[in-house]
Amino acid sequence: MRRAPARGPPYHRPMTTNTPLRSTTRGEVPPEGPLRLGGIDLPAGVHVRPADDDADFDAVAAVSDAPPCAWVTEEAVETGLVQQWVRHLASRFGDTGLWPIAVTGYDDGLERPWRSGEVLGPDEGSDFDVEAFLLSPGELDGVEDPEIVDYLESIAPIATVRELGGPVAAPPAGPQDLLVPWRVRPVALALIPAVSPADALTTLGWLGPANYDLEGAAIARIAVSWEERYHLTPVGIDFDLLMLQMPPRGLSRPEVMSLLAEVYRVCPDSYEQGGFPDLAAFVRAVESHPVLGLWWD
């Protein structure tokens, strides 16, 4: 038997473009089934929960009894409709404490990670230090291979984070600016408890960059730092892809170069496997595109 739609909060005037997207508290994950939220009716959704520690992800995992960390529509939804919902619900974010975000999954499906339990859930006890990580040399220290040295010289402007950048001058995207970054893949709407858009990754415990020893609280803290300093807004989550919307007014060239040094430290695949012929092409692509996509192999 389907749950009857719940009554949502009263209508509120949408926030303006320059109003930071913030909530004073994280909301509660809505119940499974059809939902009425922020004055609109949404189709049936299901809970996202972490799987048991011994789950085998080669098959669909049996999720644990842990509390849900997100709500996601049971079926894929037409992209234009998801964008309408995201913009509307983002304007109500201050009231709901639920960040609306477009999600897709592994191999053009929604099973992984949203049904398989391939998330960690919230980890408030992490001691991950964003500044220490970004300013550390990673695997670049003491390199002697001539080919690697030549490569690092070719990307010298982004090869090392010398200091943390920002805060940038351009304001972040407002509700009416938000984009759905996928046009041809199956897309669902997720609602994630959060106090800011990037804080949604804290609640979710996303595993996307796990192959680089960045997962859960670590990548969430980096995303929060970028949100605060570069005004990047998370607008899409995939199995191993994070989509961050740039400020609509754009960044200056020095701000872009500072950001890309940090991006390269966190996600070198974004450049090395992006098909760019040289660093200049990478910089132009980032400057000209409204969404920055980070993918970990």
Buried (B, 14 or more C-beta within 10 A) or exposed (E): EEEEEEEBEEEEEBBEBEBBBBBEEBBEBBEBBBBBBBBEEBBEBBBBBBBBEEBEBEEBBEBBEBEBBBBBBBEBBEBEEBBEBBBBBBBBBBBBBBBBBBBBBBEEBBEBBBBBBBBBBBBEEEEBEBEEBBBEEBEBEEEEEEEEEEEBEEBEBBBBBEEBBBEBEBBBBBBBBBBBBBEEBBBBBBBBBBBBBBBBBBBBBBBBBBEBEBBBBBBBBBBBBBBBBBBBBBBBBBBBBBBBBBBBEBBEEEBBBBBBBBBBBBBBBBBBEEEBEEBEEBBEBBBEEBBBBBBBE
